[in-house]
Amino acid sequence: MPEAPQRPPLRADARRNVEKLRQAAADAFSEHGLDTPLETIAKLAGVSVGTIYNRFGSRDALLDQVVNELADRQVRAAMAIADGTVGSAWERLLAYVGAICQAQADDPAFNDAFSRRYPNAPALKAVCDQSLAFAAELAVGARSEGALREDVRMDDIASFFQVNGDLVRAGDDAARRRVLALLFEGLRARPGSLPLPD
């Protein structure tokens, strides 16, 4: 089977345009979220919208190249917070989930990405999956301690992040913190707790 032809390397001006687009997209997404119009990004980079499609192919492809790096940094920072938490697996789980939720509140682009609003970005999906896998490891430890209720599933944790994302977009941080506190309490194992519905 013949090999696919290799694309010629980009000229220096084309490479500069790609880097300007990546930086403009990162800045715009972080400030305004992932719904930022491509026209706005192109204007910030000083290029045409056609250049975005020519160099990246689609909005999702641009997101995948730009936002997955940002998301990966945020997730790794949250992992470091959990790993640096001295205490039980339950406390590490709460520290991790709390750090992700705070990152969602602090960065509109991360919030949109982590809420999986753009599922057709495979690298971004991989970062989100890695995050849930880390939470699953912490949950195993918290469950073995008897602190996490037995019937909590990983899609419950994913829903936790989606609820937080919606509350962030609603813009009422006090209400968001109150709901998160209630949700955290709902994860805790207690004698006589009603079983969760399937």
N, C-alpha and C positions, 0 to 999 in steps of 0.2 A: 504494500500500500504506500503510495507516494506521500512524503511528508508535506504538511501544509506550508505554503510559502511564508517565510518570515516577513513581518512588516519592517520596513526600513526604519532606522532610528530617527527620532524626532529632531528637527532642526533646533538650533539654540533658541530661536524666538518662539517656536512652538512649545518647547519645554518650559520657557518662562511663562507662557500663557497658561499652561496646565497648572503650574505652581501657584500662579496668581488666582486661578479659579479655585483651587483647593483651599487656599487661605481665605479667600472671600466667602466661599461656601461655609467653611468652619466658623468664621466670625458671624455670618448672618444666621446660620442655624442655631448657634449658641445663644444669640440674642433674641431671636424671634421664633425659634422652633423650626421643624422640618417642613412646614407649609410655606416657607419663604418662597415667593415667586422666583423662578429662574431668571426672569428679567432683572430682578433686583441684584442677584448674584453676578450676572454678567456685567451690569453697570458698575458694581463695586470693583470688579476685576478689570474693567476697561476693555471688554471684548464683547462680541455679539453673542446672542443666545445660541446661534448656529454653532458657535465654537464649542459650547457645552455639549451639544448633541454629537458634534464631530469627534470630540476627544473622549467623551464618556459614554455616549450612546443613549442614555435615558436618565431621568431623575433618580430612579432606584440605583442605577450603577454609580452615579455621583455620590449618593448617600452611602453606598456600600464602601466606597473608597475613602470617604471623608469621615463619616460619623462612626464607623466601626472602630476607628482608632481612638476617638474620643470616648466611646462607650467602653472599650477595653481598658482604658486608663481609669475610668470611674469604677468599674467593677473590680479591678486589681487593688485600687485604693480601699474599697469596702472590704475586700478579702484581708488586706493588711490590718485594718481596724479589728476585724474579727480575730485574726491570728494573734494580735497584740493584746486582746482582752484576757485578763487574768481572771479565771473563775470557771464556772461550769460550762458544759456544752450548750445548755439553755441560754446562758448569758452571752455566749459567743454567737448563737443564732440570732438573738435579739439585737446584738450589736451590728451584725451583718445586715439584717433586714432594715434596721433603722438607718444605717449608713446609705444603703441603696435608696431608701425613701427620701432621705435628705438630699442626695445627689439629684434625684428627680425634681425636687423642689427648687434646687439651686440652678439647674441647667435645662432650659426648655428643649434643647436638642436631645439631650440624654433622656429626658422624660418621654418624648415622642418615640425615640428609638426603643427604649426599654418597655414601653407599652405595646410594642409590636404593631405599630400603626402602619409599618411598611414591611410586610412579610416577604416581599420579593427581593430582598437584599440578603443573599446567603451568608456573607461574612458577618453581617450584623446579627442575623439569626443565630449564628454559631456563638457569638459573644453572649447573647441572652441565654442560650442553652447551657453554656459553661457556668453562668451565674447560678442557674437553677440547680445544676449538678453539685456545685459547692454548697448551696443551701441544703440539698438533700443529705450530704455528708454530715453537716451540722445537726440536721434533724434526727438522724440515726442516733447520734450521741445523746441528744436531748431526750429522745424517747426512751433510751436505755436507762437514763437517770430517773425516769418517771415524771419528768417535768413537762414534756410535750404530750398532749393527748394522743392516744393510739390511732384515732381515726382521721388525723390530719394527713392529707395527701399533698404531693408536690404541686398539683394544679391549684390547690388552695393558696399556696405561697405565690404562684404566678398571678392568681386573681387579686391577692393582696396588693401586688405591685400595680396592677391595672386600676384598682380602686384608688390607690394613692395618686396615680397619674391623672385620673379624672378630677380628683380633688385639687391637685395642683393647678390644672387648667381652669377650675372654677374660681381660683384666686382668693379663697378664704383660708388663710394658713391656720388660724385658731381652730376652725372647724376640722381642718385636715388633721391636726395634732390630736384632737379629741377622738375622732373616728379611729385613728391609728391606735390610740391607747386602748379603745374598746376591742379592736381587732386583736391586739397583742394579748389582752386578757382572755379572749376566746380561744387562743392557742394553748393555754395553760391547762394541764391535767388537774382535774379536781374530782374527789369522790362524789358520786351522784350526779355528774354532768349528764345531760341528755345527749344521746348519740346524735351525730350529724346525719342528716338525710343523705341518701345515695344520689 
